[in-house]
Structures are given as C-alpha cells and as structure tokens.
C-alpha cells in the first residue's frame, strides 16, 4: 500500500502540473 501511495503521488503531481501549464498556455494564447 505504501508503494502505491509513493507511486501515485508524483504521477498526480505531474498530471496537475501539466494541467496547470495547459491552462496557462491557453490563457497566454487567448491574449494574442
């Protein structure tokens, strides 16, 4: 169970980070 938590942690973090970058990109492109 501990392994699963350690494995899912970074994956969820990277996924949310990618989503944040995508939102930021859409905002930047929306301005131009």
N, CA, C, O and CB atoms as a CASP TS submission, in Angstrom:
PFRMAT TS
TARGET T0000
AUTHOR 0000-0000-0000
METHOD Language model
MODEL 1
PARENT N/A
ATOM      1  N   UNK     1       0.836  -1.196   0.000  1.00  0.00           N
ATOM      2  CA  UNK     1       0.000   0.000   0.000  1.00  0.00           C
ATOM      3  C   UNK     1       0.874   1.251   0.000  1.00  0.00           C
ATOM      4  O   UNK     1       0.561   2.235  -0.670  1.00  0.00           O
ATOM      5  CB  UNK     1      -0.947   0.003   1.218  1.00  0.00           C
ATOM      6  N   UNK     2       1.964   1.207   0.751  1.00  0.00           N
ATOM      7  CA  UNK     2       2.871   2.367   0.809  1.00  0.00           C
ATOM      8  C   UNK     2       3.473   2.631  -0.569  1.00  0.00           C
ATOM      9  O   UNK     2       3.606   3.781  -0.988  1.00  0.00           O
ATOM     10  CB  UNK     2       4.002   2.135   1.854  1.00  0.00           C
ATOM     11  N   UNK     3       3.833   1.564  -1.265  1.00  0.00           N
ATOM     12  CA  UNK     3       4.430   1.715  -2.604  1.00  0.00           C
ATOM     13  C   UNK     3       3.463   2.412  -3.545  1.00  0.00           C
ATOM     14  O   UNK     3       3.857   3.270  -4.336  1.00  0.00           O
ATOM     15  CB  UNK     3       4.832   0.341  -3.182  1.00  0.00           C
ATOM     16  N   UNK     4       2.184   2.032  -3.452  1.00  0.00           N
ATOM     17  CA  UNK     4       1.177   2.610  -4.340  1.00  0.00           C
ATOM     18  C   UNK     4       1.062   4.122  -4.098  1.00  0.00           C
ATOM     19  O   UNK     4       0.965   4.910  -5.039  1.00  0.00           O
ATOM     20  CB  UNK     4      -0.196   1.920  -4.128  1.00  0.00           C
ATOM     21  N   UNK     5       1.076   4.503  -2.825  1.00  0.00           N
ATOM     22  CA  UNK     5       0.955   5.927  -2.483  1.00  0.00           C
ATOM     23  C   UNK     5       2.156   6.705  -3.017  1.00  0.00           C
ATOM     24  O   UNK     5       2.007   7.798  -3.563  1.00  0.00           O
ATOM     25  CB  UNK     5       0.834   6.113  -0.949  1.00  0.00           C
ATOM     26  N   UNK     6       3.346   6.129  -2.851  1.00  0.00           N
ATOM     27  CA  UNK     6       4.575   6.799  -3.313  1.00  0.00           C
ATOM     28  C   UNK     6       4.558   6.918  -4.839  1.00  0.00           C
ATOM     29  O   UNK     6       5.014   7.911  -5.404  1.00  0.00           O
ATOM     30  CB  UNK     6       5.846   6.019  -2.842  1.00  0.00           C
ATOM     31  N   UNK     7       4.023   5.886  -5.489  1.00  0.00           N
ATOM     32  CA  UNK     7       3.998   5.878  -6.955  1.00  0.00           C
ATOM     33  C   UNK     7       2.954   6.869  -7.481  1.00  0.00           C
ATOM     34  O   UNK     7       3.205   7.583  -8.452  1.00  0.00           O
ATOM     35  CB  UNK     7       3.699   4.454  -7.484  1.00  0.00           C
ATOM     36  N   UNK     8       1.791   6.909  -6.839  1.00  0.00           N
ATOM     37  CA  UNK     8       0.705   7.777  -7.312  1.00  0.00           C
ATOM     38  C   UNK     8       0.982   9.243  -7.016  1.00  0.00           C
ATOM     39  O   UNK     8       0.543  10.119  -7.761  1.00  0.00           O
ATOM     40  CB  UNK     8      -0.614   7.366  -6.673  1.00  0.00           C
ATOM     41  N   UNK     9       1.699   9.515  -5.944  1.00  0.00           N
ATOM     42  CA  UNK     9       1.987  10.899  -5.557  1.00  0.00           C
ATOM     43  C   UNK     9       2.587  11.714  -6.694  1.00  0.00           C
ATOM     44  O   UNK     9       1.964  12.670  -7.156  1.00  0.00           O
ATOM     45  CB  UNK     9       2.925  10.919  -4.376  1.00  0.00           C
ATOM     46  N   UNK    10       3.795  11.355  -7.158  1.00  0.00           N
ATOM     47  CA  UNK    10       4.462  12.098  -8.238  1.00  0.00           C
ATOM     48  C   UNK    10       3.632  12.139  -9.518  1.00  0.00           C
ATOM     49  O   UNK    10       3.622  13.148 -10.222  1.00  0.00           O
ATOM     50  CB  UNK    10       5.819  11.477  -8.534  1.00  0.00           C
ATOM     51  N   UNK    11       2.941  11.053  -9.816  1.00  0.00           N
ATOM     52  CA  UNK    11       2.143  10.989 -11.048  1.00  0.00           C
ATOM     53  C   UNK    11       1.023  12.017 -10.989  1.00  0.00           C
ATOM     54  O   UNK    11       0.792  12.748 -11.952  1.00  0.00           O
ATOM     55  CB  UNK    11       1.559   9.566 -11.259  1.00  0.00           C
ATOM     56  N   UNK    12       0.330  12.072  -9.859  1.00  0.00           N
ATOM     57  CA  UNK    12      -0.763  13.043  -9.710  1.00  0.00           C
ATOM     58  C   UNK    12      -0.209  14.452  -9.738  1.00  0.00           C
ATOM     59  O   UNK    12      -0.826  15.355 -10.303  1.00  0.00           O
ATOM     60  CB  UNK    12      -1.544  12.804  -8.399  1.00  0.00           C
ATOM     61  N   UNK    13       0.975  14.648  -9.122  1.00  0.00           N
ATOM     62  CA  UNK    13       1.603  15.974  -9.097  1.00  0.00           C
ATOM     63  C   UNK    13       1.959  16.420 -10.512  1.00  0.00           C
ATOM     64  O   UNK    13       1.699  17.561 -10.895  1.00  0.00           O
ATOM     65  CB  UNK    13       2.867  15.963  -8.208  1.00  0.00           C
ATOM     66  N   UNK    14       2.556  15.513 -11.284  1.00  0.00           N
ATOM     67  CA  UNK    14       2.936  15.845 -12.663  1.00  0.00           C
ATOM     68  C   UNK    14       1.700  16.109 -13.509  1.00  0.00           C
ATOM     69  O   UNK    14       1.695  17.001 -14.357  1.00  0.00           O
ATOM     70  CB  UNK    14       3.773  14.710 -13.286  1.00  0.00           C
ATOM     71  N   UNK    15       0.648  15.323 -13.272  1.00  0.00           N
ATOM     72  CA  UNK    15      -0.587  15.491 -14.046  1.00  0.00           C
ATOM     73  C   UNK    15      -1.211  16.857 -13.768  1.00  0.00           C
ATOM     74  O   UNK    15      -1.625  17.558 -14.692  1.00  0.00           O
ATOM     75  CB  UNK    15      -1.595  14.365 -13.714  1.00  0.00           C
ATOM     76  N   UNK    16      -1.274  17.230 -12.486  1.00  0.00           N
ATOM     77  CA  UNK    16      -1.848  18.537 -12.130  1.00  0.00           C
ATOM     78  C   UNK    16      -0.958  19.655 -12.650  1.00  0.00           C
ATOM     79  O   UNK    16      -1.450  20.708 -13.056  1.00  0.00           O
ATOM     80  CB  UNK    16      -2.026  18.663 -10.595  1.00  0.00           C
ATOM     81  N   UNK    17       0.360  19.427 -12.637  1.00  0.00           N
ATOM     82  CA  UNK    17       1.304  20.436 -13.131  1.00  0.00           C
ATOM     83  C   UNK    17       1.100  20.643 -14.628  1.00  0.00           C
ATOM     84  O   UNK    17       1.104  21.772 -15.119  1.00  0.00           O
ATOM     85  CB  UNK    17       2.771  20.016 -12.835  1.00  0.00           C
ATOM     86  N   UNK    18       0.921  19.529 -15.348  1.00  0.00           N
ATOM     87  CA  UNK    18       0.702  19.602 -16.799  1.00  0.00           C
ATOM     88  C   UNK    18      -0.612  20.331 -17.091  1.00  0.00           C
ATOM     89  O   UNK    18      -0.699  21.124 -18.028  1.00  0.00           O
ATOM     90  CB  UNK    18       0.684  18.176 -17.429  1.00  0.00           C
ATOM     91  N   UNK    19      -1.635  20.049 -16.272  1.00  0.00           N
ATOM     92  CA  UNK    19      -2.924  20.713 -16.453  1.00  0.00           C
ATOM     93  C   UNK    19      -2.779  22.211 -16.214  1.00  0.00           C
ATOM     94  O   UNK    19      -3.384  23.021 -16.916  1.00  0.00           O
ATOM     95  CB  UNK    19      -3.985  20.116 -15.502  1.00  0.00           C
ATOM     96  N   UNK    20      -1.975  22.572 -15.224  1.00  0.00           N
ATOM     97  CA  UNK    20      -1.743  23.978 -14.909  1.00  0.00           C
ATOM     98  C   UNK    20      -1.032  24.675 -16.056  1.00  0.00           C
ATOM     99  O   UNK    20      -1.378  25.801 -16.415  1.00  0.00           O
ATOM    100  CB  UNK    20      -0.928  24.113 -13.622  1.00  0.00           C
ATOM    101  N   UNK    21      -0.036  24.008 -16.632  1.00  0.00           N
ATOM    102  CA  UNK    21       0.701  24.582 -17.761  1.00  0.00           C
ATOM    103  C   UNK    21      -0.209  24.737 -18.970  1.00  0.00           C
ATOM    104  O   UNK    21      -0.116  25.722 -19.703  1.00  0.00           O
ATOM    105  CB  UNK    21       1.915  23.706 -18.121  1.00  0.00           C
ATOM    106  N   UNK    22      -1.085  23.769 -19.174  1.00  0.00           N
ATOM    107  CA  UNK    22      -2.019  23.822 -20.304  1.00  0.00           C
ATOM    108  C   UNK    22      -2.960  25.007 -20.143  1.00  0.00           C
ATOM    109  O   UNK    22      -3.242  25.719 -21.107  1.00  0.00           O
ATOM    110  CB  UNK    22      -2.826  22.505 -20.416  1.00  0.00           C
ATOM    111  N   UNK    23      -3.453  25.221 -18.906  1.00  0.00           N
ATOM    112  CA  UNK    23      -4.342  26.358 -18.633  1.00  0.00           C
ATOM    113  C   UNK    23      -3.598  27.662 -18.870  1.00  0.00           C
ATOM    114  O   UNK    23      -4.143  28.607 -19.440  1.00  0.00           O
ATOM    115  CB  UNK    23      -4.884  26.303 -17.182  1.00  0.00           C
ATOM    116  N   UNK    24      -2.345  27.701 -18.424  1.00  0.00           N
ATOM    117  CA  UNK    24      -1.535  28.909 -18.577  1.00  0.00           C
ATOM    118  C   UNK    24      -1.311  29.197 -20.065  1.00  0.00           C
ATOM    119  O   UNK    24      -1.400  30.342 -20.506  1.00  0.00           O
ATOM    120  CB  UNK    24      -0.174  28.758 -17.838  1.00  0.00           C
ATOM    121  N   UNK    25      -1.022  28.145 -20.825  1.00  0.00           N
ATOM    122  CA  UNK    25      -0.800  28.306 -22.267  1.00  0.00           C
ATOM    123  C   UNK    25      -2.053  28.830 -22.950  1.00  0.00           C
ATOM    124  O   UNK    25      -1.977  29.742 -23.774  1.00  0.00           O
ATOM    125  CB  UNK    25      -0.372  26.972 -22.901  1.00  0.00           C
ATOM    126  N   UNK    26      -3.210  28.258 -22.613  1.00  0.00           N
ATOM    127  CA  UNK    26      -4.467  28.685 -23.236  1.00  0.00           C
ATOM    128  C   UNK    26      -4.758  30.141 -22.885  1.00  0.00           C
ATOM    129  O   UNK    26      -5.306  30.879 -23.704  1.00  0.00           O
ATOM    130  CB  UNK    26      -5.640  27.778 -22.785  1.00  0.00           C
ATOM    131  N   UNK    27      -4.393  30.557 -21.670  1.00  0.00           N
ATOM    132  CA  UNK    27      -4.604  31.949 -21.266  1.00  0.00           C
ATOM    133  C   UNK    27      -3.700  32.872 -22.067  1.00  0.00           C
ATOM    134  O   UNK    27      -4.136  33.918 -22.547  1.00  0.00           O
ATOM    135  CB  UNK    27      -4.346  32.127 -19.757  1.00  0.00           C
ATOM    136  N   UNK    28      -2.434  32.480 -22.210  1.00  0.00           N
ATOM    137  CA  UNK    28      -1.464  33.293 -22.948  1.00  0.00           C
ATOM    138  C   UNK    28      -1.867  33.408 -24.418  1.00  0.00           C
ATOM    139  O   UNK    28      -1.828  34.490 -25.003  1.00  0.00           O
ATOM    140  CB  UNK    28      -0.048  32.690 -22.828  1.00  0.00           C
ATOM    141  N   UNK    29      -2.259  32.258 -25.013  1.00  0.00           N
ATOM    142  CA  UNK    29      -2.647  32.275 -26.424  1.00  0.00           C
ATOM    143  C   UNK    29      -3.961  33.028 -26.614  1.00  0.00           C
ATOM    144  O   UNK    29      -4.211  33.591 -27.680  1.00  0.00           O
ATOM    145  CB  UNK    29      -2.774  30.839 -26.967  1.00  0.00           C
ATOM    146  N   UNK    30      -4.799  33.038 -25.578  1.00  0.00           N
ATOM    147  CA  UNK    30      -6.077  33.749 -25.654  1.00  0.00           C
ATOM    148  C   UNK    30      -5.871  35.258 -25.711  1.00  0.00           C
ATOM    149  O   UNK    30      -6.704  35.988 -26.249  1.00  0.00           O
ATOM    150  CB  UNK    30      -6.958  33.388 -24.456  1.00  0.00           C
ATOM    151  N   UNK    31      -4.741  35.722 -25.146  1.00  0.00           N
ATOM    152  CA  UNK    31      -4.460  37.160 -25.146  1.00  0.00           C
ATOM    153  C   UNK    31      -4.027  37.633 -26.527  1.00  0.00           C
ATOM    154  O   UNK    31      -4.299  38.769 -26.914  1.00  0.00           O
ATOM    155  CB  UNK    31      -3.377  37.496 -24.114  1.00  0.00           C
ATOM    156  N   UNK    32      -3.349  36.754 -27.273  1.00  0.00           N
ATOM    157  CA  UNK    32      -2.820  37.166 -28.576  1.00  0.00           C
ATOM    158  C   UNK    32      -3.784  36.866 -29.725  1.00  0.00           C
ATOM    159  O   UNK    32      -3.476  37.157 -30.881  1.00  0.00           O
ATOM    160  CB  UNK    32      -1.494  36.476 -28.833  1.00  0.00           C
TER
END
